[in-house]
Amino acid sequence: MILLVLSGVLVLAVAGCGCVVWAARGGPRWVRGVAAVTLAAGELVRGAQRSGRRRQSQEQQFLGNGGGEGGGSD
């Protein structure tokens, strides 16, 4: 079941990327709409990652780890 869900997410991501490329070349209105939604979703994910990193850094400083060197898994 999880494989089916992940496959669906992958198909949606690839289709969204295809719409972004097509819209950049002057595709129809619905393609530009899908491209805008795809780009907005990407910005939301990027913002959530930044927020998570900032929160993790603040927790490390609070715990006295300094947050600057070693121990992190990227």
N, C-alpha and C positions, 0 to 999 in steps of 0.2 A: 504494500500500500504506500509506504513512504517513497519507494522507488517511482511509483506512478506520480506522486505529488512533485517530487524533485524533477522528473522528466517534464512535467507540465510547466514548471517554473523556468526550466531551461529553454523550452520552446518559446515561451512568452518573451524571455530576455532576448533571444536571437531574433525573433520577429520584431521586437521593439528597436533593436539595433538596425535591422534592415529598413525599417520605416524612417529612422533618423537619416540614414544615407539617402534614401529615396526622396525624402522631403528636402534635403540639401540640394538635390538636383531638380527641384521644382515639381514634386509630385502633387497629386490631387489634395483637396482640402482635408479629407479624412486621414490621409497619411500624415499631414502636418499636425493634426490633432493628436494622433497616436505618438508621433515623435515628441511633441510637447509633454505629454504625460510620461513618456519614458525618461526624458531629460529631467523632469521634476522629481520622479522617483529616485533617479540617480543622485540628485542633490540632497534629497531627504536621507538617503543611506549615508552619503558622505558626511552630512551634518551629524548624524547619529554616531558615526565612528569618531569624529572629532570630539563630540561631547563625552563619549566613553573614555577616550584617551585622557581628556582633561580631568575627568572624575577620578580615573585611576592614578594620575599623577598627584592629585590633591590627597588621595588616601595614602599614598606612599610617603608624602611629606608629613602627613599627620602621624604616621606610624614611625617616623624617624629614619626612613630608608633613603632619604635624599632624592630619590627618583632619577639620579643622573647616570649611575653606572651599574652595569652587571645585573644578572638575574632575570632580565625581562625576556619573554619569548615573543618574537614578532611574527 
